[in-house]
Amino acid sequence: MELVNKAPFRRIMEKRDISASTLYSKVDFLARQCERFVGEREARLTEGLPLGRLSVSVDRQDYYTNWTRREDKRSIPLHAVVSADNRSGYVFGAHINFDPRFNPEDVETDVRLDDDDKHPQEYRRNARFWLKSDYEVSVAASLSRRRHIGRETVLDDAAAAYANVADRDDVEVADEFNSQLRLPETGMQVHGQYTLYAHFQVLKRLLGGAKSITFYLDQDSGIRAACFAAFRERIQAGTAHAFFVSIKKDLTKGQKLKAYNEAQKRFLDAVNRMGGVANDFDAKIQLIKEQFPLMKEIGKYGDRWLLHPLPTMNEPEKALCHLTARPNAPLPEDRLAAMYLFGSMYGADRFLELVRRRLSPLERALGSSSAAGRMWYGYAPYNPQIIEKLLLILRVYWNYCYVPKTSKDGKTPAERLGLAKGKVRVQDIVYFDPNAAN
């Protein structure tokens, strides 16, 4: 409970009168227990537990470890990819691009045996790893690469994202290092695209029992490619669909409130104008359909974006692009409108916000950057491996143990999804015995 309630590690050691080695051994133990517990529960998903229609949002978040030596004050950047069901809130995975099982010196020695890094990446033995040579190339490229910034509207942000992708050597590769960042000294950093592909392969195994899946993806070419690779058959069969979602995230609270109030007024005006609609849902569907002829083509391939007419306080300005449209098998207009209407990053973003608020080592940077551009992350870990363990512990706690006071039904995400009959006690996870469970 200390770990998932933002207690800094030093304060935990002080309050509980334990050493650092004891604390870290407890974290290791709790992560193993969470892995065993969730493995037993999610086996039901791999066995085809019926899930109905799912609305899955997928987003990424960056984390940094602090420097360990004064002579080298560069941070290590890591990326986590998270997928969650927007309706139940269940988080299916939170994976980072780091593999603790390998030693950098051993990998680099293996590379030098036959100049493995001289081959195109897809033909290397160590293709998934960030090598020293990869790092040097990335730092050099970052010095010359232009960064396109969005302007006033969410569609401007979407256009800037396309422009940034077009400037990459590989549109699916978003990872980038600069001179203020470095590779880990223990464990190997994994290229982000490998983590994305693995993440979606996990989703493919877990979501086999879903009647249909609608993915709402952060606007990233790598995420789109990984999704399409894993769910190709279902996309072709029409039981999986995907949308890009772009959200204006830099608005102030006042601007969000203004956008929300304007949307509410727009909706009420539409209801009065339509007159004969049966209910609010029908009015919302009609509002979405009115946006169809107004969609804007953005990007090299003319992707068509719809500006959502009914934003919320959490997503005050957003636009969506249907990525899996099939001209030879178009969806019924009302069904497509409903997909746009419910398009949201809510599930993934809510968990990522929880990470910032409840995991002390992963909170946002404190203070301001130094003159050299470096940033100190107050409680950030020194070992990247701890990030993966904390994300696992929080994911299990959120899915099975936590019921917010604002919950309307008093259920956990696991209950809503059908993986639990009630709120699971923390001690039942801490003392979970897979042999007894069987």
C-alpha positions as CSV (number, residue, x, y, z in Angstrom):
1,M,0.0,0.0,0.0
2,E,3.0,2.3,0.6
3,L,4.2,1.6,-3.0
4,V,0.9,2.4,-4.7
5,N,0.2,5.5,-2.6
6,K,3.2,7.6,-3.7
7,A,5.4,7.1,-0.6
8,P,9.1,7.8,-1.6
9,F,11.4,4.9,-1.0
10,R,13.5,6.7,1.6
11,R,10.3,7.6,3.6
12,I,9.2,3.9,3.4
13,M,12.5,2.8,4.8
14,E,12.3,5.5,7.5
15,K,8.7,4.8,8.6
16,R,9.1,1.0,8.5
17,D,12.7,1.0,9.9
18,I,14.1,-1.2,7.1
19,S,17.2,-1.1,5.0
20,A,17.3,-0.5,1.2
21,S,18.1,-4.1,0.5
22,T,15.1,-5.2,2.5
23,L,12.8,-2.8,0.6
24,Y,14.1,-3.8,-2.8
25,S,13.7,-7.5,-1.9
26,K,10.1,-6.8,-0.9
27,V,9.5,-5.1,-4.2
28,D,10.9,-8.1,-6.0
29,F,8.7,-10.4,-4.0
30,L,5.6,-8.4,-4.6
31,A,6.2,-8.2,-8.3
32,R,6.6,-12.0,-8.5
33,Q,3.4,-12.5,-6.5
34,C,1.5,-10.0,-8.8
35,E,2.9,-11.8,-11.8
36,R,1.7,-15.2,-10.5
37,F,-1.7,-13.9,-9.5
38,V,-2.5,-12.0,-12.7
39,G,-1.1,-14.9,-14.8
40,E,-3.6,-17.3,-13.2
41,R,-6.5,-14.8,-13.8
42,E,-5.6,-13.7,-17.3
43,A,-5.2,-17.3,-18.4
44,R,-9.0,-17.2,-18.6
45,L,-8.6,-14.6,-21.3
46,T,-6.2,-16.7,-23.3
47,E,-8.7,-19.6,-23.1
48,G,-11.3,-17.4,-24.8
49,L,-13.4,-15.9,-22.0
50,P,-16.3,-14.1,-23.8
51,L,-15.7,-10.3,-23.6
52,G,-18.3,-8.8,-25.9
53,R,-17.4,-5.6,-27.7
54,L,-14.2,-3.9,-26.4
55,S,-13.0,-0.3,-26.8
56,V,-9.3,-0.4,-26.2
57,S,-7.1,2.8,-26.0
58,V,-3.3,2.6,-26.4
59,D,-0.9,5.2,-25.4
60,R,2.8,5.7,-24.4
61,Q,4.5,7.4,-21.5
62,D,8.2,8.3,-21.0
63,Y,10.1,7.7,-17.8
64,Y,13.7,8.6,-16.8
65,T,16.2,7.3,-14.3
66,N,18.5,9.7,-12.5
67,W,22.3,9.6,-12.9
68,T,24.4,7.6,-10.6
69,R,27.8,9.2,-11.1
70,R,28.6,12.9,-10.8
71,E,30.9,12.7,-13.8
72,D,28.1,11.6,-16.0
73,K,24.8,13.3,-15.2
74,R,22.8,12.0,-18.2
75,S,19.4,10.3,-17.6
76,I,18.2,7.1,-19.1
77,P,14.9,7.4,-21.1
78,L,12.5,4.5,-21.1
79,H,9.1,4.3,-22.8
80,A,6.1,2.4,-21.5
81,V,3.2,1.3,-23.8
82,V,-0.2,0.8,-22.0
83,S,-3.5,-0.6,-23.3
84,A,-6.8,-0.4,-21.4
85,D,-10.4,-1.1,-22.0
86,N,-12.3,2.3,-22.0
87,R,-15.5,0.7,-20.6
88,S,-14.3,-1.5,-17.8
89,G,-11.1,0.3,-17.1
90,Y,-9.1,-3.0,-17.2
91,V,-5.4,-2.5,-18.1
92,F,-4.3,-5.3,-20.3
93,G,-0.6,-4.4,-20.3
94,A,2.0,-1.9,-19.3
95,H,5.4,-2.8,-20.9
96,I,8.7,-0.9,-21.0
97,N,11.5,-1.1,-23.6
98,F,14.1,-2.7,-21.2
99,D,15.5,-6.2,-20.8
100,P,17.4,-6.7,-17.5
101,R,18.6,-10.2,-18.4
102,F,21.4,-9.0,-20.7
103,N,24.7,-7.2,-19.8
104,P,25.8,-4.4,-22.1
105,E,29.4,-5.4,-22.1
106,D,28.5,-9.0,-23.1
107,V,26.3,-7.8,-25.9
108,E,28.8,-5.4,-27.2
109,T,31.5,-8.1,-27.2
110,D,29.2,-10.4,-29.2
111,V,28.6,-7.5,-31.6
112,R,32.4,-7.1,-32.2
113,L,32.9,-10.7,-33.1
114,D,31.6,-10.2,-36.6
115,D,30.6,-6.5,-36.7
116,D,27.0,-7.4,-36.2
117,D,26.1,-3.7,-36.0
118,K,27.3,-3.1,-39.6
119,H,24.4,-5.1,-41.0
120,P,21.0,-3.6,-41.6
121,Q,19.2,-3.8,-38.3
122,E,16.6,-6.4,-39.4
123,Y,19.5,-8.8,-40.1
124,R,21.4,-8.5,-36.9
125,R,21.5,-11.1,-34.1
126,N,21.1,-8.2,-31.6
127,A,18.6,-6.2,-33.6
128,R,16.2,-5.5,-30.7
129,F,18.9,-3.9,-28.6
130,W,20.1,-0.3,-28.5
131,L,23.9,-0.6,-29.2
132,K,26.5,2.0,-28.7
133,S,26.8,2.6,-32.4
134,D,23.0,3.0,-32.6
135,Y,23.1,5.6,-29.8
136,E,25.9,7.6,-31.5
137,V,23.9,7.7,-34.8
138,S,20.8,8.8,-33.0
139,V,22.5,11.6,-31.1
140,A,24.1,12.9,-34.3
141,A,20.7,12.8,-36.1
142,S,18.9,14.6,-33.3
143,L,21.2,17.6,-33.8
144,S,20.0,18.2,-37.3
145,R,16.4,17.0,-37.1
146,R,13.7,19.7,-37.1
147,R,10.9,19.5,-34.6
148,H,7.5,20.4,-35.9
149,I,5.2,21.9,-33.3
150,G,1.4,22.1,-33.4
151,R,-0.3,25.5,-33.5
152,E,-3.8,26.6,-32.4
153,T,-6.0,23.6,-33.0
154,V,-6.0,19.9,-32.5
155,L,-5.9,19.4,-36.3
156,D,-2.7,21.5,-36.3
157,D,-1.2,19.1,-33.8
158,A,-2.2,16.1,-35.9
159,A,-0.5,17.8,-39.0
160,A,2.7,18.5,-37.0
161,A,2.8,14.8,-35.9
162,Y,2.6,13.7,-39.5
163,A,5.4,16.1,-40.4
164,N,7.6,14.8,-37.6
165,V,7.0,11.2,-38.8
166,A,7.9,12.2,-42.4
167,D,11.3,13.5,-41.2
168,R,12.3,10.1,-39.7
169,D,14.5,7.6,-41.5
170,D,12.0,4.9,-40.6
171,V,8.4,6.1,-40.0
172,E,7.8,3.4,-37.4
173,V,10.7,4.3,-35.2
174,A,10.0,7.1,-32.7
175,D,12.9,6.5,-30.3
176,E,15.5,9.2,-30.3
177,F,18.5,10.1,-28.1
178,N,20.2,13.4,-27.6
179,S,23.5,14.3,-25.8
180,Q,21.7,14.7,-22.5
181,L,20.5,11.1,-22.5
182,R,22.4,7.8,-22.3
183,L,22.0,4.0,-22.4
184,P,21.7,2.0,-19.2
185,E,24.8,0.5,-17.6
186,T,23.0,-2.6,-16.5
187,G,20.4,-4.4,-18.6
188,M,19.7,-3.6,-22.2
189,Q,17.5,-0.9,-23.6
190,V,15.2,-2.3,-26.3
191,H,14.2,-0.5,-29.5
192,G,10.7,0.8,-29.0
193,Q,9.2,-0.8,-32.1
194,Y,10.1,-4.3,-30.7
195,T,8.3,-3.5,-27.5
196,L,5.2,-2.2,-29.4
197,Y,5.1,-5.4,-31.6
198,A,5.4,-7.6,-28.5
199,H,2.7,-5.6,-26.7
200,F,0.2,-6.1,-29.4
201,Q,1.0,-9.8,-29.7
202,V,0.1,-10.0,-26.0
203,L,-3.1,-8.2,-26.7
204,K,-3.9,-10.7,-29.5
205,R,-3.6,-13.6,-27.1
206,L,-5.6,-11.9,-24.4
207,L,-8.5,-10.6,-26.5
208,G,-9.3,-13.6,-28.5
209,G,-12.7,-13.9,-26.8
210,A,-13.8,-10.4,-27.8
211,K,-16.7,-10.2,-30.2
212,S,-15.2,-7.1,-31.7
213,I,-12.4,-4.7,-30.8
214,T,-12.1,-1.0,-31.6
215,F,-8.7,0.4,-31.0
216,Y,-8.1,4.1,-30.2
217,L,-4.4,4.7,-30.8
218,D,-2.2,7.6,-29.9
219,Q,-1.1,9.2,-33.2
220,D,2.1,7.2,-33.8
221,S,3.1,5.2,-36.9
222,G,4.8,2.6,-34.8
223,I,1.7,1.9,-32.8
224,R,-0.4,1.7,-35.9
225,A,2.0,-0.8,-37.6
226,A,2.2,-3.0,-34.5
227,C,-1.6,-3.0,-34.2
228,F,-2.1,-3.9,-37.8
229,A,0.5,-6.7,-37.8
230,A,-1.1,-8.4,-34.8
231,F,-4.7,-8.0,-35.7
232,R,-4.5,-8.2,-39.5
233,E,-6.9,-11.2,-39.8
234,R,-9.5,-9.6,-37.5
235,I,-9.3,-6.3,-39.4
236,Q,-9.8,-8.0,-42.7
237,A,-12.8,-9.9,-41.2
238,G,-14.3,-6.7,-39.9
239,T,-14.1,-7.6,-36.2
240,A,-11.3,-5.2,-35.4
241,H,-11.1,-1.5,-36.2
242,A,-8.6,1.2,-35.4
243,F,-8.6,5.0,-35.1
244,F,-5.9,7.6,-34.5
245,V,-6.9,10.0,-31.7
246,S,-5.3,13.4,-31.3
247,I,-6.1,15.4,-28.2
248,K,-5.1,19.0,-27.4
249,K,-3.4,18.4,-24.1
250,D,-1.8,21.8,-23.4
251,L,-5.0,23.6,-22.5
252,T,-5.5,25.4,-19.2
253,K,-8.3,24.4,-16.8
254,G,-10.2,27.6,-17.9
255,Q,-9.8,26.7,-21.6
256,K,-11.0,23.2,-21.0
257,L,-14.1,24.5,-19.1
258,K,-14.8,26.9,-21.9
259,A,-14.5,24.2,-24.6
260,Y,-16.8,21.9,-22.6
261,N,-19.4,24.6,-22.0
262,E,-19.4,25.4,-25.7
263,A,-19.9,21.7,-26.6
264,Q,-22.8,21.5,-24.2
265,K,-24.4,24.5,-25.8
266,R,-23.8,23.1,-29.2
267,F,-25.5,19.9,-28.2
268,L,-28.5,21.6,-26.8
269,D,-28.9,23.7,-29.8
270,A,-28.7,20.6,-32.0
271,V,-31.4,18.8,-30.0
272,N,-33.7,21.8,-30.4
273,R,-32.9,22.0,-34.1
274,M,-33.5,18.3,-34.7
275,G,-36.7,18.3,-32.7
276,G,-37.8,14.8,-33.7
277,V,-34.8,12.7,-32.4
278,A,-35.8,10.0,-30.0
279,N,-33.1,10.6,-27.4
280,D,-29.8,12.3,-26.6
281,F,-27.8,9.4,-28.1
282,D,-29.6,9.8,-31.4
283,A,-28.8,13.5,-31.4
284,K,-25.2,12.9,-30.7
285,I,-25.0,10.4,-33.6
286,Q,-26.6,13.0,-35.9
287,L,-24.1,15.6,-34.8
288,I,-21.2,13.2,-35.6
289,K,-22.7,12.4,-39.0
290,E,-22.9,16.1,-39.8
291,Q,-19.1,16.2,-39.5
292,F,-18.5,13.5,-42.1
293,P,-18.5,15.9,-45.1
294,L,-16.4,18.4,-43.2
295,M,-13.5,16.0,-42.5
296,K,-10.0,17.3,-43.3
297,E,-7.3,15.4,-45.2
298,I,-4.0,15.6,-43.4
299,G,-0.6,14.0,-44.1
300,K,1.1,12.5,-47.1
301,Y,-1.5,9.9,-47.7
302,G,-4.6,12.1,-47.2
303,D,-5.8,10.6,-43.9
304,R,-9.2,12.0,-43.2
305,W,-9.7,13.5,-39.7
306,L,-13.0,14.3,-38.0
307,L,-13.1,17.1,-35.4
308,H,-15.2,15.7,-32.5
309,P,-18.1,18.1,-31.9
310,L,-18.7,16.9,-28.3
311,P,-15.5,17.0,-26.3
312,T,-15.3,16.3,-22.5
313,M,-13.5,18.0,-19.7
314,N,-10.8,15.3,-19.8
315,E,-10.5,15.6,-23.6
316,P,-11.6,19.2,-24.4
317,E,-10.5,19.2,-28.0
318,K,-9.9,16.1,-30.0
319,A,-10.0,14.7,-33.5
320,L,-10.1,11.1,-34.9
321,C,-9.0,9.4,-38.0
322,H,-10.4,6.0,-39.1
323,L,-7.4,3.9,-40.1
324,T,-9.2,0.7,-41.1
325,A,-11.8,2.0,-43.5
326,R,-12.5,-0.4,-46.3
327,P,-14.1,1.1,-49.4
328,N,-15.2,-2.3,-50.6
329,A,-16.9,-3.1,-47.3
330,P,-18.0,0.2,-45.7
331,L,-19.5,0.2,-42.2
332,P,-23.1,1.3,-41.7
333,E,-23.1,5.1,-41.2
334,D,-24.7,5.0,-37.7
335,R,-22.2,2.4,-36.5
336,L,-19.3,4.4,-37.8
337,A,-20.7,7.5,-36.2
338,A,-20.9,5.6,-32.9
339,M,-17.2,4.6,-33.1
340,Y,-16.3,8.3,-33.6
341,L,-18.6,9.4,-30.8
342,F,-17.1,7.0,-28.3
343,G,-13.5,7.5,-29.5
344,S,-11.4,8.3,-26.5
345,M,-8.0,7.7,-24.9
346,Y,-9.7,7.6,-21.5
347,G,-8.8,4.1,-20.4
348,A,-5.0,4.3,-21.1
349,D,-4.7,7.9,-20.0
350,R,-6.5,7.4,-16.7
351,F,-4.0,4.6,-15.8
352,L,-1.0,6.7,-17.0
353,E,-2.2,9.6,-14.8
354,L,-2.5,7.1,-11.9
355,V,1.1,6.2,-12.5
356,R,2.2,9.8,-12.1
357,R,0.0,10.3,-9.0
358,R,0.6,7.0,-7.2
359,L,4.1,5.8,-8.0
360,S,6.6,8.2,-6.4
361,P,9.6,7.1,-8.5
362,L,7.7,7.9,-11.7
363,E,6.3,11.3,-10.9
364,R,7.0,14.2,-13.2
365,A,10.3,16.1,-13.0
366,L,10.6,18.6,-10.1
367,G,12.1,22.0,-10.4
368,S,13.5,23.4,-13.6
369,S,16.1,22.2,-16.0
370,S,19.7,23.4,-15.5
371,A,21.6,25.7,-17.9
372,A,22.9,22.6,-19.6
373,G,19.4,21.3,-20.3
374,R,19.5,18.5,-17.7
375,M,16.5,17.6,-15.5
376,W,16.5,16.1,-12.0
377,Y,13.7,13.7,-11.3
378,G,13.2,14.0,-7.6
379,Y,12.4,10.4,-6.6
380,A,13.2,8.7,-9.9
381,P,14.9,5.3,-9.6
382,Y,18.5,4.6,-10.4
383,N,17.8,1.1,-11.7
384,P,15.5,0.9,-14.8
385,Q,14.3,-2.6,-13.8
386,I,12.4,-1.2,-10.8
387,I,10.1,0.7,-13.3
388,E,8.8,-2.5,-14.8
389,K,8.1,-4.0,-11.4
390,L,6.2,-0.9,-10.1
391,L,4.1,-0.8,-13.2
392,L,3.1,-4.4,-12.7
393,I,2.3,-3.9,-9.1
394,L,0.1,-0.9,-9.8
395,R,-1.6,-2.6,-12.7
396,V,-2.7,-5.5,-10.6
397,Y,-3.7,-3.2,-7.7
398,W,-5.8,-1.0,-10.1
399,N,-7.4,-3.9,-11.9
400,Y,-8.4,-6.1,-8.9
401,C,-8.2,-4.1,-5.6
402,Y,-8.9,-0.4,-6.1
403,V,-12.4,1.1,-6.3
404,P,-12.4,4.9,-6.6
405,K,-14.9,6.8,-4.4
406,T,-16.3,8.2,-7.7
407,S,-17.2,4.8,-9.0
408,K,-20.8,4.5,-9.9
409,D,-21.1,0.7,-9.6
410,G,-18.6,0.1,-6.8
411,K,-16.8,-2.5,-8.9
412,T,-13.2,-3.0,-9.9
413,P,-12.1,-3.2,-13.6
414,A,-11.6,-7.0,-13.2
415,E,-15.2,-7.4,-12.0
416,R,-16.6,-5.5,-14.9
417,L,-14.5,-7.6,-17.3
418,G,-15.5,-10.9,-15.7
419,L,-12.2,-11.8,-14.1
420,A,-13.3,-11.3,-10.5
421,K,-16.5,-11.8,-8.5
422,G,-15.6,-9.0,-6.1
423,K,-12.9,-6.7,-4.9
424,V,-9.7,-8.7,-4.2
425,R,-7.9,-8.1,-0.9
426,V,-4.3,-7.0,-1.1
427,Q,-3.3,-9.9,1.2
428,D,-4.8,-12.4,-1.2
429,I,-2.3,-11.3,-3.8
430,V,0.6,-11.0,-1.4
431,Y,0.1,-14.6,-0.2
432,F,-1.2,-16.0,-3.5
433,D,-0.2,-19.6,-4.0
434,P,-0.7,-20.8,-7.6
435,N,-0.7,-24.4,-6.5
436,A,-3.5,-23.8,-4.0
437,A,-5.4,-21.9,-6.7
438,N,-5.4,-24.9,-8.9
